[in-house]
Amino acid sequence: MSRRENPDKAGLKVTFEALAGQQGGKGILGIEEAAEEVARRTKLAAMAERIAGYDRGYEGGRRRCPRCGQWQHYKGERARELVFDCGTLTVQRAYDVCPACAETSCPLDEQ
């Protein structure tokens, strides 16, 4: 077929009608929504990976108390939910307690 010839219009119409009849949501057959969902998941995964690099904020078995300066002791981990526009992440973070003044802290929160 040369450049000047018209393509088979009947064939194009059938193809378009087949696509137009598909149900996929708003946008171009739901492609925009699907792309937004992929972007949302990618953003959430990237944030989770970056937060994981902080290793729960663990600084060893003890650290200085921000209130009294005595040594706080590591007591395990505590969960915290972080809410973002793209979703929610649950983060496990180190938890320390001062035996002198009972001050608690999560170093990851400070970071």
C-alpha positions in Angstrom: 0.0 0.0 0.0 1.4 3.4 -0.9 1.4 6.4 1.4 -1.4 8.1 -0.6 -3.8 5.2 -0.4 -6.4 5.2 2.4 -6.1 2.4 4.9 -9.0 0.0 5.2 -11.4 2.2 7.1 -13.7 -0.7 7.9 -10.9 -2.6 9.6 -10.0 0.5 11.7 -13.6 1.0 12.7 -13.9 -2.6 13.9 -10.6 -2.3 15.9 -11.7 0.9 17.5 -15.1 -0.5 18.4 -13.5 -3.5 20.0 -11.3 -1.3 22.2 -14.1 1.2 22.9 -16.3 -1.7 24.2 -13.8 -2.8 26.8 -14.5 -2.0 30.4 -11.5 -0.7 32.3 -12.5 2.2 34.4 -12.0 5.9 33.8 -9.3 7.4 31.6 -8.1 5.6 28.5 -9.4 2.1 29.2 -8.3 2.4 32.8 -4.6 2.8 31.8 -4.2 6.1 33.7 -5.6 4.5 36.9 -3.4 1.4 36.5 -0.3 3.7 36.0 -1.2 5.7 39.1 -1.5 2.5 41.1 1.9 1.3 39.9 3.4 4.7 40.8 1.8 4.6 44.3 3.2 1.1 44.9 6.6 2.0 43.6 6.7 5.1 45.9 5.7 3.1 48.9 8.3 0.4 48.2 11.0 3.0 47.8 10.1 4.6 51.1 10.0 1.2 52.9 13.5 0.4 51.5 14.9 3.7 52.6 13.5 3.3 56.1 14.8 -0.3 56.3 18.3 1.1 55.8 18.1 2.7 59.2 18.1 -0.8 60.8 15.3 0.0 63.2 17.4 2.9 64.7 19.2 0.3 66.9 22.3 2.0 68.5 23.5 -0.9 70.6 22.5 -2.3 74.0 22.5 1.1 75.6 22.5 4.8 74.8 22.4 8.1 76.7 19.1 9.2 78.0 18.0 12.4 76.3 16.4 13.6 79.6 18.9 12.8 82.4 22.1 11.6 80.6 22.1 8.2 82.3 22.3 5.0 80.2 19.1 3.8 78.7 18.8 0.1 78.0 17.5 -1.6 74.9 14.1 -3.3 75.6 13.1 -4.6 72.2 11.1 -3.1 69.4 7.9 -1.1 69.0 5.7 -0.8 65.9 4.7 2.6 64.5 2.3 3.2 61.6 3.4 5.9 59.2 0.7 7.3 56.9 1.6 8.8 53.6 -0.5 10.0 50.6 0.5 6.7 48.8 -0.3 4.3 51.7 0.6 3.2 55.1 3.9 1.6 56.3 4.3 -0.2 59.6 7.9 0.3 60.9 9.5 -1.7 63.7 11.9 0.5 65.7 14.3 0.0 68.6 12.9 0.9 72.0 15.1 2.1 75.0 14.2 2.8 78.6 16.1 4.7 81.2 16.2 3.0 84.6 17.0 6.2 86.4 14.1 8.5 85.2 11.9 6.0 83.2 12.3 8.1 80.0 11.6 6.0 76.9 12.9 6.7 73.4 12.9 5.3 69.9 16.1 6.4 68.2 14.6 5.9 64.8 12.0 8.6 65.5 14.9 11.0 66.3 16.6 10.1 63.0 
